[in-house]
Amino acid sequence: MISYDVALAQFEIFILILMRMASFIFVAPFFNTANTPRRSKVALAFFLTVLIYSLNTDVVIEYDGIFEYVAIVLKEVVVGLILGVMTSFCVQIIMFAGKIIDLDVGLAMAQIFDPTTHMQVGILGNFYYYILLLLLMVSGMHHYLIEAIFETYKVIPIGKLTLSPSIYETVVGFMSDYFIIGFRIALPVFAATLILNVILAILARVAPQMNMFVVGMQLKIFVGLFAILLTIVLMPMVSTLIENEIKSIMAKLVRGMSP
């Protein structure tokens, strides 16, 4: 004979696991793109939830009333959203570097609509972004994200979320790393265009009859593209740098949310 009380309790635990997993899947890199069907996201979240539930059959949740259960659900959603959003911000570092490069080269006005993010993005920023995604997929970062969210159920038990002050320090430290890493990625192109601007300024003083504005626009694009061609081989190093940043930020956030 089926005990409905036991079945309902297990179903409630299943829903809590699903909330953390679904909130992470919908905002994490690789899975949050608009061209990924929502049904596929839901199916992936449900499939991973079944696996986690089968490995955590002895979980017991104690609460008193519907409001406490809703509070536990919100805690699980917060865990998934924090981890997913911060890892997504790590990948967006390359977009920030691409905007700097677009501005230096003179292509900042050439914006395109990215159907995967539903945003207006720069040409070079989008170019770097897709190269980075391909390199991260080759390195198995999408597998690491799934393994990491699996491990969070051991470190952060269901309903045991605690927001310590270290999370604030982690986010502030990441914001500084965001700009530092972005500028480091754009530094070769920035240095090349800076040298070109210095040369054009000297030529403008030596030969004032020359229209440096017309010449400079074309030279900036040429020098910028040439610098990108020379430094594109460094993208695997950039991918490793961002990969390490993702792993570091996830480890710090999980420690900050653990009881």
Helices and strands as residue ranges (DSSP letters): H 4-25, H 38-55, H 66-91, H 93-105, E 111-114, E 119-122, H 123-138, H 141-155, H 165-206, H 212-231, G 232-234, H 235-257
